[in-house]
Amino acid sequence: MSDLHLIDVPVPGGTAEAHVSRPPSGHGPGVLFFMDAIGLRPQIAAMCDRIASWGYVVMAPNVFHRDGDVATLMPTGDLRTPEGREAFMGPAMSRVQALTADLAVPDIAAYVAALRGLDGVDDGPFGTTGYCMGARLSMRAATAHPDDVAACGGFHGGGLVTDTPDSPHLGLAAARAEFVLGHADHDRSMPPEAVTTLAEAFAAHDLTALNEIFPDAPHGYTMADTSMYQEAGAERHYRELQALLDRAL
């Protein structure tokens, strides 16, 4: 696992910490990384470092900044056991539910501005990637900031298609990014009919998208520090994401 390298990002009503990973060259296109429900921790830093090694400056904000700083929210138990993960997910899901779209969208604008302002971030479009509930934030970034976001990844996301007026898929008319979405298999938060609805929305708006269910991949399959990790799905996610960023950026 990697160490966290935190900066402070101004957000509406306060400050959010964010981890930054840089490529060997020190500069490159930007990538905004939206964490999963478990939060900023060494696993997220390791994922950001791997993406940065491809030539990108990666920033992962603490989207739960209203609930506490990174140190306060960091898990202390062993998430690699089902019991350890389940014990942590109760309070984590309460934070997820509290981060409504009306709070998340202004925050995302602040994260976009902060990424733009980082030393070493090239001019031009950037990419986003998100995990679990972070996939929703990644999509909202692409739909709210079409002039900035040219590549949008989302992996084992939940709630990308809902019956509410602020469902992420309903904003796709505004997007211009290319999308790569790798859904978890047998995921109650993103069932096959929702994947189909999402595919129809991409087609309706003439958006290029890979929108597939990864075989046998459980919800959380990219997270090597939890009991849900699946190496095949995680490694496919890295391949698909790198190809997307290389094409679009």
VODRENSE-251652 format. One record per residue (C-alpha): residue in three letters; x, y, z; residue number from 1. Coordinates in steps of 0.2 Angstrom, whole numbers, plus 2048, in hexadecimal, padded with zeros to 3 digits. Layout:
<votors>
- ala	X	Y	Z	NUM
...
</votors>
This chain:
<votors>
- met	800	800	800	1
- ser	805	812	7FD	2
- asp	806	821	809	3
- leu	7FA	82F	807	4
- his	800	840	801	5
- leu	7F3	84C	807	6
- ile	7EF	85E	801	7
- asp	7E0	869	807	8
- val	7D3	86E	7FA	9
- pro	7C7	87C	7FC	10
- val	7B5	876	7FB	11
- pro	7A4	87E	7FE	12
- gly	7A3	881	811	13
- gly	7B4	87B	815	14
- thr	7C4	870	810	15
- ala	7C6	85F	809	16
- glu	7D6	855	80A	17
- ala	7DC	84D	7FA	18
- his	7E9	840	7F6	19
- val	7F4	845	7E7	20
- ser	7FF	838	7DD	21
- arg	80B	83E	7D0	22
- pro	813	835	7C1	23
- pro	826	833	7BF	24
- ser	827	842	7B4	25
- gly	81E	84D	7C1	26
- his	811	853	7B4	27
- gly	803	84C	7A9	28
- pro	7F1	84D	7A6	29
- gly	7E6	84D	7B6	30
- val	7DB	83F	7BD	31
- leu	7CE	842	7CA	32
- phe	7CC	832	7D5	33
- phe	7BC	830	7DF	34
- met	7BE	823	7ED	35
- asp	7B3	815	7F2	36
- ala	7A8	816	802	37
- ile	7B6	810	80D	38
- gly	7C0	820	80A	39
- leu	7D1	827	808	40
- arg	7DE	81B	80E	41
- pro	7EE	812	808	42
- gln	7E5	807	7FB	43
- ile	7DE	817	7F3	44
- ala	7F0	81E	7F3	45
- ala	7F6	80E	7EB	46
- met	7E9	80F	7DD	47
- cys	7ED	821	7DA	48
- asp	7FF	81D	7D9	49
- arg	7FD	810	7CC	50
- ile	7F2	81C	7C1	51
- ala	7FF	829	7C3	52
- ser	80D	81D	7BD	53
- trp	804	81E	7AC	54
- gly	808	830	7AB	55
- tyr	7FA	839	7B4	56
- val	7F8	845	7C3	57
- val	7EB	83D	7CE	58
- met	7E1	845	7DC	59
- ala	7D5	83C	7E7	60
- pro	7CB	847	7F3	61
- asn	7C3	842	803	62
- val	7B1	844	7FE	63
- phe	7AB	840	80F	64
- his	7B4	850	816	65
- arg	7A4	856	81F	66
- asp	7A5	846	82A	67
- gly	7B7	848	82F	68
- asp	7C9	848	829	69
- val	7D2	83A	821	70
- ala	7DA	834	831	71
- thr	7CA	834	83A	72
- leu	7C0	82A	82D	73
- met	7CE	81E	829	74
- pro	7C9	80C	82C	75
- thr	7D3	803	83A	76
- gly	7CD	7F1	839	77
- asp	7D1	7E4	82D	78
- leu	7C6	7E6	81D	79
- arg	7CD	7D6	815	80
- thr	7C1	7CC	820	81
- pro	7AF	7CD	81C	82
- glu	7AB	7D1	82E	83
- gly	7B8	7DF	82F	84
- arg	7B1	7E6	81F	85
- glu	79F	7E5	824	86
- ala	7A2	7ED	835	87
- phe	7A9	7FC	82C	88
- met	79C	7FE	81E	89
- gly	78E	803	82A	90
- pro	795	814	82E	91
- ala	79C	815	81D	92
- met	78B	813	815	93
- ser	784	821	820	94
- arg	791	82D	819	95
- val	78D	827	807	96
- gln	77B	82A	809	97
- ala	77E	83C	811	98
- leu	788	841	801	99
- thr	779	846	7F7	100
- ala	77B	84D	7E5	101
- asp	777	85F	7EB	102
- leu	787	85E	7F6	103
- ala	792	853	7EA	104
- val	790	85E	7DA	105
- pro	797	86E	7E2	106
- asp	7A5	864	7EA	107
- ile	7A9	85D	7D9	108
- ala	7AB	86E	7D2	109
- ala	7B7	872	7E0	110
- tyr	7C1	862	7DC	111
- val	7C2	866	7CA	112
- ala	7C9	877	7CD	113
- ala	7D5	870	7DA	114
- leu	7DC	863	7CD	115
- arg	7DD	871	7C0	116
- gly	7E8	87B	7CC	117
- leu	7F4	86D	7D1	118
- asp	806	86F	7CC	119
- gly	80A	864	7BD	120
- val	7F9	861	7B7	121
- asp	7F9	864	7A4	122
- asp	7ED	86F	79B	123
- gly	7DF	867	792	124
- pro	7D2	85A	797	125
- phe	7D4	84E	7A6	126
- gly	7CC	83D	7AB	127
- thr	7C2	837	7BA	128
- thr	7C0	826	7C2	129
- gly	7B5	820	7D0	130
- tyr	7B2	811	7DB	131
- cys	7A2	80B	7E4	132
- met	799	81C	7E7	133
- gly	7A7	825	7DF	134
- ala	7A2	81E	7CE	135
- arg	792	82A	7D0	136
- leu	79E	838	7D4	137
- ser	7A8	834	7C5	138
- met	799	835	7BA	139
- arg	793	845	7C2	140
- ala	7A4	84D	7BE	141
- ala	7A3	848	7AC	142
- thr	791	84E	7AA	143
- ala	793	85E	7B4	144
- his	7A4	863	7AC	145
- pro	7A4	85D	79A	146
- asp	7B1	869	795	147
- asp	7BD	862	7A1	148
- val	7BA	84F	7A2	149
- ala	7BE	845	793	150
- ala	7C0	834	79B	151
- cys	7B4	82D	7A8	152
- gly	7B7	81C	7B1	153
- gly	7AC	814	7BE	154
- phe	7AE	803	7C6	155
- his	7A3	7F9	7D1	156
- gly	798	808	7D2	157
- gly	786	808	7DA	158
- gly	777	813	7D6	159
- leu	77D	819	7C5	160
- val	76B	817	7BF	161
- thr	75D	81B	7CB	162
- asp	74B	821	7CA	163
- thr	74F	832	7D2	164
- pro	750	842	7C8	165
- asp	763	844	7CC	166
- ser	768	832	7C6	167
- pro	779	833	7BF	168
- his	774	82C	7AF	169
- leu	768	83A	7AB	170
- gly	776	846	7AA	171
- leu	77E	83E	79B	172
- ala	777	849	78E	173
- ala	784	856	794	174
- ala	793	84B	794	175
- arg	7A0	84A	786	176
- ala	7AC	83D	78F	177
- glu	7B0	82C	78A	178
- phe	7AA	820	798	179
- val	7B0	80F	79E	180
- leu	7A5	807	7AB	181
- gly	7A9	7F6	7B3	182
- his	79A	7F0	7BD	183
- ala	79B	7E3	7CB	184
- asp	792	7D3	7C7	185
- his	782	7CF	7D0	186
- asp	783	7E1	7D8	187
- arg	772	7E6	7E0	188
- ser	777	7F8	7DF	189
- met	779	7F7	7CC	190
- pro	76F	7E8	7C5	191
- pro	76F	7E2	7B3	192
- glu	760	7ED	7AE	193
- ala	769	7FC	7B5	194
- val	778	7F8	7AA	195
- thr	76C	7F7	79B	196
- thr	764	807	79F	197
- leu	775	80F	7A0	198
- ala	77A	808	78F	199
- glu	76B	80F	787	200
- ala	76F	820	78F	201
- phe	780	820	788	202
- ala	779	81B	776	203
- ala	76C	828	777	204
- his	779	836	77A	205
- asp	786	82E	76D	206
- leu	793	82C	77B	207
- thr	7A1	81F	779	208
- ala	7A0	813	788	209
- leu	7A6	802	78E	210
- asn	798	7FD	79A	211
- glu	79A	7EB	79F	212
- ile	798	7E0	7AE	213
- phe	7A8	7D8	7B3	214
- pro	7A6	7C5	7B5	215
- asp	7A5	7BF	7C7	216
- ala	7AC	7D0	7CD	217
- pro	7A4	7D4	7DE	218
- his	79F	7E6	7E3	219
- gly	7B0	7ED	7E9	220
- tyr	7BB	7E2	7DE	221
- thr	7C9	7EF	7DB	222
- met	7CC	7F2	7EE	223
- ala	7DB	7E6	7F3	224
- asp	7D9	7EB	805	225
- thr	7C8	7E3	807	226
- ser	7BF	7D2	806	227
- met	7B7	7D7	7F6	228
- tyr	7C7	7D8	7EC	229
- gln	7C8	7CE	7DB	230
- glu	7D8	7CF	7D2	231
- ala	7D1	7CB	7C1	232
- gly	7C5	7D9	7C2	233
- ala	7D1	7E5	7CA	234
- glu	7DE	7E2	7BD	235
- arg	7D1	7E4	7AF	236
- his	7CC	7F4	7B6	237
- tyr	7DE	7FB	7B5	238
- arg	7E0	7F5	7A3	239
- glu	7CF	7FD	79E	240
- leu	7D2	80D	7A7	241
- gln	7E4	80F	7A1	242
- ala	7DE	80D	78F	243
- leu	7D0	819	791	244
- leu	7DB	827	799	245
- asp	7E8	824	78B	246
- arg	7DB	825	77D	247
- ala	7D2	834	784	248
- leu	7E0	83F	78C	249
</votors>
